[in-house]
């Protein structure tokens, strides 16, 4: 048994991050699906699609849902799913977050959720131009 991963993002974001993560690591160690959320689609129909994808992914261990932007429609749909299924949501999806999730693929839902958030935050760094004041 393992956690299913559902990427719920604005169009193209989840698929591109997934392709790059799999290419960098050489494989995809978890059951994962991408769900694009177009800006002009019916939220109820999108929630239905998300529910269907989550049901396919969940083997009883739960689902980790990764979204691109907190407060946007993909995030809102993901949060709505947590009322119906055993799932956690982490927003701010980036490549380091996804790679971190893949590297800890055998962890339980709570631990994997923490690892996802930690990986996303650690992947954000600020570099200064040379000569710029502190």
Secondary structure, 3 states (H helix, E strand, C coil): CCCEEEEEECCCHHHHHHHHHHHHHCCCCCCEEEEECCCCCCHHHHHHHHHHHHHHHCCCCCEEEEECCCCCHHHHHHHHHCCCCCEEEEECCCHHHHHHHHHCCCCCHHHHHHHHHHHHHHCCCCCCCCCCCC
